Amino acid sequence: MAASLVLICRRGRDTAMSVCAKHSSILSSAARWLSGGRSSPSVIKRNVEGFELTSIDTSCGQQPRPVVVLIGWLNAKRKHLRKYQEVYWDRGFDVLTMDVTPVHIVRPRAGIKYTHRLLKALQENDELSSRQVVVHGFSIGAFIYTQLQLLLHQQREAPRRHQPLRRVLQQDDDFEADLGERIAGLVMDSPAYMDHMCHGIANSLTHNPAARKLISRSLLLYLAAFPRSVTHHYQESHRMFHHNTVPTLILYSPADLISSADTSERYVKEWRAKGYPVSTCKFQDSTHVGHYRDNPEKYVAALHSFLDTLELAQQKAAVEIPQAAAAAAEV
């Protein structure tokens, strides 16, 4: 496995401090940093199929720890995703971060190609091929997740000879385990649904009502002009979303102009009627992907409560550290 290791030590105001690998040291260091202290945990970064895999405390534990796939919103900056990474590091996760750009959405084939790289990383990379997975997607991350599920469905339906040769020859049961079975949970923060995609993208690009209408109409014309190469992919993603059997937490708000609260509640009602496990956390006034910023205690509590329901090896229990209120300061 060709993985480059880079040890990054974040410096405080006056001193630089490298944190050791013991759980207690990491938690206390994270707490100090999130509360405005002088130090932060040392982070190990690796490149896996072009994605950044980050972890702390790599020496502790013999079993592979769970990994969360953190799918950012459109053009999200890493400094804005840091507080979410911290929550998962505290729980014993490694974090694989995906950066989403408009091209991944406007050109679905580019999005599928990008998602296929994620699939390859989770199935074939030595470090990830046996790990349990949680997907945490923001906004358009819902589309990336459905693309992942669509690729898994196509892979299961394909003849065995079309599977990667390594999967055919490998005898390890952990490797043979289907990735779909290793995905233990899904967190959707402000999900942007395909049936509201044009409206959502327009709202995310400008606050001008006339410009929003123009962008939305232009996108609708674009979809109408390319029914097979573009619209078909969105329809397939929409179809996959109706059959989401993975335990799911939806974080949403009626004040969100991009993610439809009514659509979220409609999906929740549908999934529960089918017996699918789903939890929700409704925020009254927070805007798109702003739930953590506006109400960090409620957000972190909902996330911890959801993670506690998942049977994940090497996951640490929620601990009470003063991270919730302080972490929201940086947005």
C-alpha positions, 0 to 999 in steps of 0.5 A: 500500500502506497500511502504517504504519512504526514504528521501535522501538529497544529500550533497554539498561540504561543507554543506548539504541542504534540499530543501522544496517542493515549485516548485520555490525552487525545480527548483532553487535548481536543477539549482544550482546543475546542474550548479555545485552548492552546493546543490541538491533537496531532493528526496523521494524514494519508492519501487514499485514492486521492481522498484524505484519510485522517486519524489520531491515536493510531497505535491504540487498539488491535481491531480496525477502527470504523471510518466515517466518510465525510462528504462536504457541501459544495466547495466546503472548506476544510476549516469548516469541516474540522469541527465535524472531524473532531467529533468523530475522532473523539469517538474513535473513528478515522475520517475520509473526507470527500470534497464536492464541486459543482462539476460533480453535480452538474455533470453526473458522469463526473460525479459517478466517476468520483464516487467510483473512486470512493467505492474502490478505496473502501473495497480494495484499499488494504487499510479500509477494505475490512472496516465498518463505515458511517457516511456523513453527508452534507447537502448534495452529499445525499446525491453522492451517497445514492450514487454509491448505493447505485454502484453497489447495486450494479456491482452485486447484479453484475456477473462474478467475472466482472468483479475485480480479479482481486475480489475473486481470488481473495479468500479473506472473509473480511474482504469478501464481505459486501461493502453494503453490509459494512455501511453501518449508518448514514447521517444526512445534514441538510440533504439536498434532494434530487426532486428539488435540485434545481431550486436548491442549487439556485438558492445556494449560488445567489440571494437575488430572487431574479437570479435564482429564478433564472438559474433554476430555469436554466438548469431545468432546460439543461435537464430537458436537453440531456434526458439520457446522459444527465436526467437519467442519473438523477432519476436513478439516484432518486429511485435508490433513495426510496429504498434506503435500508441503512440506519439513518439520522436526518438533521434538518430545518424548516428555515433551510431554503435549499433542503426541503423540510417537507421532503425530509419528513415525507421520506422519514414517514415513508421509511418508517412505514417500510420498517427502515430505521430512521432518526431525526433532529429538527432545528427550527431556525438554522439555515442550510448546513448551519445546524451545528453552528447555531445549536452545537449542543443539540447537534452533537447530542443527536449525533452521539445518540445516533452513533450509540445505536450502531454496533461498531467495533472500536467505537468509543462511548460519548464523553462529556467534554466542552466541545459542543459550544466551543467548536461552533465558534469557527464557521 
